[in-house]
Amino acid sequence: MADLEQIRTRVTLTEHEVINTHSTDFPGNYAGYDDTWSLAKFEEKFRVNIVSLEGSELEFDMVGVDAAIANAFRRILLAEVPTMAIEKVYVHNNTSIIQDEVLAHRLGLIPIHADPRLFEYRQEGDEEGTAEDTIEFQLKVKCTRNPQAPKDSTDPDEIYKDHKVYTKHLKWIPLGNQAELYSEGDIKPVHEDILIAKLRPGQEIDVRLHCVKGIGRDHAKFSPVATASYRLLPEIVLTEPVEGERADRLVRCFTAGVMEVTEENGVKRARVVNSRLDTCSREVFRHPDLKDCVRLNRIRDHFIFSVESTGALAPDVLVCEATKVLMGKCRKFLAELDAVADTEPQNLR
């Protein structure tokens, strides 16, 4: 029974392979073991623990779910949580060395700080947009010479004015009643120091930009995260005491902080401190006298999520929005099942 529990709940790293990688979250997979799903069992096992939330980065643990559910969250975060991004670029004047289409592409990838939950999707074929579905920016910069620059200077920052076009030059133009609904700081580029283009005296960029609501599945510029990934929680088990010089070598086989050497009654002994920090390098298997002293596992239903927001929404808000999207998918699937169940009796007649 102990071996069955190991196979069910752990992914094991051996010297040359990774075993027990298959999903077992379905009934009848093991003889004599009840694997049937129930809401009570799920509520007992499932939990979410926030590990750290600093600025645009969030790390949390999701425990008690299958890999399919964890991957669904990851894919939704990448491709189905909406944001606002520049979609239309109306070029009035562009005498820089950057072609219009390249400039439009660069502008489209600028993350915009605007809450997409307050806007609607723009209707297909609508070129102008409204206050409910569009944010408008203006970018108008012209490079000139600095008359106060030293005569012998060759530094472009000294001899030119506005020769670098940054996102701070984007000016929000309220549409309709947007000025009453939002303040100046509510709608802006996430970062003000993103370099868009470089100019020289006489060159100018004058464009009007329309931001719309979209999802990453349509274009990567709408993706709300820079990264969204997960990994299984590592577990390191010492199968026997490791002492003396072997203890020092064993500690060096792992990432700093995973193991430490303690001294008991004058004898140095290795012990596991924090297996969460381990990267599972399997360096220990290169030592013949150590490889049988350690068992490297990953806990199958314990996922460590790392989410880094682009800045449009806070990472904790993104996870909540991804949960809402997943709930909507489940409701739609149940509704389709009910529709099929309603039509089957009629077809049988």
QUIQUIRA-V455260 format. One record per pair of residues at least 4 apart in sequence whose C-alpha atoms are under 6 Angstrom apart, sorted by the first residue. I is the first residue (numbers start at 1). J is the second residue. D is the distance in Angstrom with one decimal. If there is no record, write none. Layout:
i & j & d
I & J & D
I & J & D
This chain:
i & j & d
5 & 9 & 6.0
6 & 10 & 5.4
7 & 20 & 5.9
9 & 300 & 5.3
10 & 297 & 6.0
10 & 298 & 5.5
10 & 299 & 4.8
10 & 300 & 5.1
11 & 20 & 5.1
11 & 21 & 5.7
11 & 297 & 5.5
11 & 298 & 4.9
12 & 18 & 5.8
12 & 19 & 5.3
12 & 296 & 6.0
12 & 297 & 4.4
13 & 18 & 4.6
13 & 296 & 5.4
13 & 297 & 6.0
14 & 18 & 5.9
15 & 285 & 5.7
27 & 35 & 4.4
27 & 36 & 4.7
42 & 46 & 5.7
45 & 64 & 5.1
46 & 63 & 5.4
46 & 64 & 4.4
47 & 63 & 5.3
48 & 61 & 5.5
48 & 62 & 4.7
49 & 60 & 5.5
49 & 61 & 5.0
50 & 60 & 4.3
51 & 59 & 5.4
51 & 60 & 5.0
52 & 58 & 5.8
52 & 59 & 5.2
53 & 57 & 5.9
53 & 58 & 4.6
56 & 308 & 5.6
56 & 309 & 5.1
56 & 315 & 5.9
57 & 307 & 5.8
57 & 308 & 4.4
58 & 306 & 5.9
58 & 307 & 5.1
58 & 315 & 6.0
59 & 305 & 5.5
59 & 306 & 4.7
60 & 304 & 6.0
60 & 305 & 5.3
61 & 303 & 5.6
61 & 304 & 4.7
62 & 303 & 5.2
63 & 301 & 5.7
63 & 302 & 4.4
64 & 301 & 5.2
65 & 301 & 5.5
66 & 301 & 6.0
74 & 228 & 5.9
75 & 79 & 6.0
76 & 80 & 4.7
76 & 322 & 5.9
77 & 81 & 5.8
77 & 322 & 5.8
78 & 223 & 5.6
79 & 215 & 5.9
79 & 216 & 4.0
79 & 217 & 4.6
79 & 223 & 5.9
80 & 215 & 5.2
81 & 215 & 6.0
82 & 214 & 5.2
82 & 215 & 4.5
83 & 116 & 5.2
83 & 213 & 5.6
83 & 214 & 5.8
83 & 222 & 5.5
84 & 116 & 5.8
84 & 211 & 6.0
84 & 212 & 5.3
84 & 213 & 4.5
85 & 211 & 5.0
85 & 212 & 5.8
85 & 222 & 6.0
86 & 108 & 4.7
86 & 210 & 5.6
86 & 211 & 4.0
87 & 210 & 5.9
87 & 211 & 5.5
88 & 209 & 5.8
88 & 210 & 5.0
89 & 104 & 6.0
89 & 208 & 5.9
89 & 209 & 4.7
90 & 207 & 5.5
90 & 208 & 5.0
91 & 207 & 4.5
92 & 206 & 5.5
92 & 207 & 5.5
93 & 205 & 5.7
93 & 206 & 4.9
94 & 204 & 5.8
94 & 205 & 4.6
95 & 203 & 5.1
95 & 204 & 5.4
96 & 199 & 6.0
96 & 203 & 5.5
109 & 221 & 5.2
111 & 190 & 5.7
112 & 188 & 6.0
112 & 189 & 4.4
112 & 190 & 5.4
112 & 312 & 5.9
113 & 187 & 5.6
113 & 188 & 5.3
113 & 189 & 5.4
113 & 190 & 5.0
113 & 312 & 4.4
114 & 187 & 5.0
114 & 312 & 6.0
119 & 132 & 5.4
119 & 133 & 5.2
120 & 132 & 5.9
120 & 133 & 4.8
121 & 133 & 5.8
121 & 213 & 5.4
122 & 133 & 5.3
129 & 134 & 5.5
130 & 134 & 5.6
131 & 175 & 5.1
131 & 176 & 5.4
134 & 211 & 5.6
134 & 212 & 5.2
135 & 210 & 5.7
135 & 211 & 4.9
136 & 173 & 5.3
136 & 209 & 5.5
136 & 210 & 4.7
137 & 171 & 5.3
137 & 172 & 4.5
137 & 173 & 5.4
137 & 208 & 6.0
137 & 209 & 5.0
138 & 170 & 5.7
138 & 171 & 5.1
138 & 208 & 4.7
139 & 170 & 5.0
139 & 206 & 5.7
139 & 207 & 5.3
140 & 205 & 5.6
140 & 206 & 4.3
141 & 204 & 5.8
141 & 205 & 5.4
142 & 204 & 4.3
143 & 161 & 5.7
143 & 162 & 5.0
143 & 163 & 5.1
143 & 199 & 6.0
143 & 200 & 5.7
143 & 201 & 4.8
143 & 202 & 6.0
143 & 203 & 5.8
144 & 160 & 5.8
144 & 161 & 5.3
144 & 201 & 4.5
145 & 159 & 5.9
145 & 160 & 4.5
145 & 161 & 5.9
145 & 201 & 6.0
146 & 159 & 5.1
146 & 160 & 5.1
146 & 161 & 5.8
149 & 158 & 5.7
149 & 159 & 5.2
156 & 160 & 5.6
163 & 198 & 5.6
163 & 199 & 4.6
163 & 200 & 5.9
164 & 198 & 4.6
165 & 196 & 5.4
165 & 197 & 5.2
166 & 193 & 5.6
166 & 194 & 5.4
166 & 195 & 4.6
166 & 196 & 5.5
167 & 192 & 4.9
167 & 193 & 6.0
167 & 194 & 5.5
168 & 192 & 4.4
174 & 178 & 5.3
174 & 179 & 5.5
178 & 182 & 5.8
182 & 186 & 5.9
190 & 311 & 5.8
199 & 203 & 5.8
214 & 222 & 5.7
215 & 222 & 5.0
216 & 220 & 4.8
216 & 222 & 4.6
216 & 223 & 4.2
224 & 310 & 5.7
225 & 308 & 5.6
225 & 309 & 4.3
225 & 310 & 5.1
226 & 308 & 5.5
226 & 309 & 5.7
226 & 310 & 5.5
227 & 307 & 5.8
227 & 308 & 5.3
228 & 306 & 5.8
228 & 307 & 4.6
229 & 305 & 5.8
229 & 306 & 5.4
230 & 304 & 5.2
230 & 305 & 4.3
231 & 303 & 5.6
231 & 304 & 5.3
232 & 298 & 5.6
232 & 302 & 5.8
232 & 303 & 4.8
233 & 298 & 5.5
233 & 299 & 5.5
233 & 302 & 5.7
234 & 275 & 5.8
234 & 276 & 5.6
234 & 297 & 5.9
234 & 298 & 4.5
235 & 275 & 5.7
235 & 297 & 4.9
235 & 298 & 5.6
236 & 295 & 5.9
236 & 296 & 5.0
237 & 294 & 5.7
237 & 295 & 5.1
238 & 293 & 5.8
238 & 294 & 4.7
239 & 293 & 5.2
239 & 294 & 5.7
240 & 293 & 5.6
242 & 247 & 5.3
242 & 269 & 5.8
242 & 270 & 5.7
243 & 247 & 4.9
243 & 268 & 5.4
243 & 269 & 4.3
244 & 268 & 5.0
247 & 269 & 5.7
247 & 270 & 4.9
251 & 259 & 5.4
253 & 283 & 5.4
253 & 284 & 5.4
255 & 278 & 5.7
258 & 273 & 5.4
258 & 274 & 4.7
258 & 275 & 5.2
258 & 277 & 5.8
259 & 271 & 5.7
259 & 272 & 4.5
259 & 273 & 5.0
260 & 270 & 5.8
260 & 271 & 5.8
261 & 269 & 5.5
261 & 270 & 4.5
262 & 268 & 5.6
262 & 269 & 5.3
263 & 267 & 5.3
263 & 268 & 4.4
284 & 291 & 5.6
285 & 291 & 4.6
287 & 291 & 5.9
309 & 315 & 5.3
